[in-house]
């Protein structure tokens, strides 16, 4: 009688357990679904935040690129006006405005600053104080984006002199002797005679008659009636600065720096003095102060003797530090009878009397106020060395050019010499590659390119060769040709040379060298560039 109720109770107990198990399972499943829902909700929130920031970040990245380009343009536009900061700042702000960024407009701020200790650099910072925000504003109130650019300009390479003299030949003794005269030639003197700019014809006539001018009809494509420019670099403001010229006119006889290619020639020479230029990279805005025109055999200027004498051209009272300029040229209207070279010298000094000084730190005669006098772009000279191996200052190459290539152009150079060497600031001859034009119109017999040879390395200029034009007087190997010499500048420039920066040309001859020539030196690359 008891079995049936017991079985019923057991059945009901099993059913209860099954029910409770099912209930627990349903509760677990419900818990899992709630967890998943929470997890998915959080994950979606994070993903949406990342998407939002990705959109904004992309916009900020593009805005940063716009700002950087504008800052680069502003720095490059302004730096060429340094050290005149006010003008540089105006130019930088104008460039930024052209690129869509105006200081104080639409939350844009622009800071233009000079770099302490370097007046050839300019720093520009452009900042957008309220950059666009699409989704990120829920967690970030304001987003500011700024970029800075630092630009620098490198001055043209000074040529021919680290001193306050240029082209003084043998006027100064000892280590001050320069071994060359500054020189300009007349219109008819002939390109082949060594003046690259002021000779109109390729050749010249040796006839004694003044009516003759050239031996052929070939005109020089290098002719430039503006002649040659010289700079007087004053490192510090002083009480006075004086510029003088020696033997300024062309004299048919009695001046060792002058030479005629025929008798009875006439060369009129003009000296133009310019005031300090606040923009050394822009020489189109020079301010003319004084013009001196010297005729052939002119003996006096304002009562001062001229032949083999120094004559003052300009005195600046209380001059500011900076570059002052002098241009020397010959007459473009003397189209007959001007086959001659007028040699002269220049010197600049502070105070009341001349004293030789140098801008080379640590050298004998160094002065922090020494007004360095050098050629700009080209140096047209008459070489007259004092020994069979004579060296001449060529160019000042600063460490800023490390790793670049120095390109030297020697026009109509080396006549009377056997070889030429290029000496680095330590006085060591450097290896180089060279080239010359093959078609002006006739190529040289020695080839159109090559490398220095020998030990020490040198360029062989000895002997005769095929001439580029007909009717030329000289048969020297590279007569009337430009020799282009490339020398890689070492990356460790400072460690090799220390504070020494001047390179030289060395003539190797059997006797004292004489050569009428024109030299120039450039650094391959843009002189205005961004540092950062």
Secondary structure, 3 states (H helix, E strand, C coil): CCHHHHHHHHHHHHHHHHHHHHHHHHHHHHHHHHHHHHHHHHHHHHHHHHHHHHHHHHHHHHHHHHHHHHHHHHHHHHHCCCCCHHHHHHHHHHHHHHCCCCCCCCCEEEEEEEECCEEEEEEEEEEECCCCCCCHHHCCCCCCEEEEEEEEECCCCCECCCECEECECCCCCHHHCCCEEEEEECCCCCHHHCCCCCCCECCCCCCCCCCCCCCCCCECCCCCCCCEEEEEEECCCCCEEEEEEECCCCCCCCCCCCEECCCCCCCCEEEEEEEEECCCCCCCCCCEEEEEEECCCCCEECCEECCCCEEEEEEEECCCCEEEEEEEEECCCCCCCCCEEEEEEEEEEECCCCCCCECCCCCCCECCCCCEEEEECCEEEEEECCCCEEEEEEEECCHHHCCCEEEEEEECCCCCCCEEEEECCCCCECCCEEECCCCCCCCCCCCCEEECECCCCEEECCCECCCCCCCCCCCECCCCCEEEEEEECCCCHHHHHCCCCEEEEEEECCCCCEEEEEEEEEEECCCEEECC
